[in-house]
Amino acid sequence: MIITEPTENAAGVIIWGDYWDLHSLHETISELCEEAPFGVDIQETVLGLAYDIRHAYQRGREEKEFGFDVYDKVTYRGCKVLWPIILFQINVLRQFASYQPTTKEQQANLYKLESCIEQSINDTDKNLASECIEWMRIPLPVSDKYYSLALSDAAKKYVLGPVSKLRFKKLISTLRSIHPWSDEYKAFATALEAEASKQGCSPFQLDDLSSEGPEIIW
């Protein structure tokens, strides 16, 4: 059984499950990405979720004991994902599924994951939940060439600043900032191209979230 819970300081969510459920979810994500209709960078961003889940079921991430007494206690394995990243990944996964035949198991995994994420959003802030969930459900225009880079930049900015549950209140503005029609996205793309031209490299070589990003206080 897959379950999720928001992290203590609203940086993101933890996806929990036993080996078999996490393995099944990993397979679903990997299979849907095989016939992905968008660019390689978008595909790799979504595959990042499969990567985290694989490391979770291989016991390379989090572990936690659930249950009420000795008779029903179970140890689940899990992984943490930032809110802007997981909402994007789920949105695009649903788009991937709409472009190809899917099995009942794939649909079950997608619906379960979506349901769990929606519950964790409500658990974090009921007042902001409906807008966050709506953003997750409406297909995103991810065909623009710098979308994945803008997402990485937005996720980095999301975890900056005071560490508390109040950071969740800027999630909607963070999500809006990565829309290709937003002023923030246009400014990001312009600055990215200028810096790439200055350094004589591709804009995609400037993505350094994984190596230079801030330490995340989850």
N, C-alpha and C positions, 0 to 999 in steps of 0.2 A: 504494500500500500504506500503510495506517495503522499506525503504531507509537507507543508511548508510553514515557516514561522518567520516573522520579521526580525531583523537583528536589533540589538538593544538600542543602538543609536541611529536607527532609521537609514543606515547606509544602503541596505538591501534586504535580501531575503535568503533564508537557508532552505534548500530543497533536501528533504529527508526521505529515506526509503530503505528497504532491505536489498540484498544483492540482486534478486530476480526482478523486482520492479524497476530499480535503477537501470539494470541492464536492458530491460525492455524499452524504457524511455530513451536510453542511449541509441538503441537500434532504430527506433522510430525517427529520431532527429537525423541520424546519419543517412537513413534511406531517403527521407524527404529531400535532403540536401543534394543527393545524387543527380536529381533532375531539376535542380534549382533554375528558375527562369531569369535570375538576375546575375549581376557581375560576380566575379570570383571573390572580391573583397566582401561583398554582402554574404556570400555563401560561407566564407571563412569566419565571419563574425557570428553567424548562427551556429556553425560547427564548434565555436568556442564553448557553447553550452554542452554539447556532446562531450567535449574534452573534459570539462569540469565534472560532469556526471560520471564519466568513465573512471576518473581518478577517485571519485567518491566511492563507487562500488568496489574499487580495488583497495579501499581502506587508506587512501592517500590524502584525505581531507578531514572532515569532521566525524565524530562519533558521539552518540548520545543515547542514554537509556530512557525508554518510555514505558509507561504502565503505572498501575496503582498499587499492586502488591506482588508478592513473589510468584504468583501463579500466572500473571499476564505480562510480566516485564519482558521487553524486547529491546535489543540494541540496534538502532538504525544508523546508517551511514549517510553523510550529507556533504553539501558544498554550498558556499556562499556566492551570491551574485549581486552586483550592484543594481539598484532599482532601474536606472535608465537603460542598462544593458538587457536585463531580463524582460522588461516590457517590450523593447525593440525585438528581441529574439522571438518572443511568443507571437507578436504581430506578424513578423515575416514568416515564421513557421506555418501559420494559418494560410498565408498567401501561397507558400510552396505547396501546401496540401490541395489548394483549389486548382492548381495547374496539372494535377496528375491523379491517377486512380489511387485510392487509399484502402487499406484493410481496416477491419473492425478494430483490431488491436491498435493500429496507429491512431484512429479517431478516438478510441477510449483513452489512450495516453495523452493526446492533445487536450481533450475535454477535462481530464482529471487535473492536468497541470494548470490549465487556465482557471479552473474552479478554485484550486488551492491558492493560486496567486491572488485572485480576487478576494478571497477570505483574508489573506495576510495584508492586503491593502486596507481593507476595512478595519482590521485589528490595529493598524498603524494610525489611521486618521479617517474616521467615518465621514467627516465633512468634506474631505478632498477625494474620497474613494470613487464617486461616480465619474468625475472628470478623468481620473487616471485610468479607470477601466474603459471608458469610452475611447480614450486615445489608444489603448491597447487593441481595441477591436476594429477600429476603422483602418482599412488598408493604407499603408504609407507609400508615398511616391519615392521609392528607393532606387530609382533608375539613375539619379544624379551621380556623377563620378566621384564626389567627395563625401558621400553620405557616411560611410564607415569611419572616415577620419573625423568628421564633425561629431559623430556619436562618441568616439574616444575622448575628444576634447571636452565635450559636455559632461561626460561621466567623471572626468578628472576634476572639473570645476564643481560638480555636485558634492564631492566629498571634502572640498576645501571649506575653511571657515569653522565656526563653533561646532563642537561635537555634541549633539543632542538630538532629540526627536524633532526639534524645530526645523532641522534641515529638510525634512520631508515636505515642508510647506513650499519649498522652491522647486519641487519635482516637476510640477506642471510647466513652469516657466523654462525649466531645463529641457523638457521634452519639446516644447514649442520652438525652442531655439535651433533645433536640428532640422526643422522643416525647410526644404530648399527655397521656399518663398519668403522666409523670415529675414529680417534685417541682420540678425545675428549670424545666420548661415552665410549670407552674401558677404558680410564683412570677413568671416572666417575664410571663405574660399579665396577672396581677394588677397588677404594676408598670406595665405598658404602658397598661392601661386607666386607672389612676390618673393617670398623667402626661398622657394625652390629655384626660382630664376637666379637669385643672388648666389645660391650655393651650387648652381649648375647640376641639379639633380631632379628626380621625379618628386612631385608632391607626396607621393606615397612613401618615400624614403624618410619623410620627416615625422612619421607617426611614432612617437616614443612613449606612449602611455605605459606600456609594460615595463620599460627600463627606467623611466624618469618620473613616473607618477608619484603622488604623495602616498605616504603610509596611510593605510585605511584604518580608521577606528570604527569598527563595525557597530 
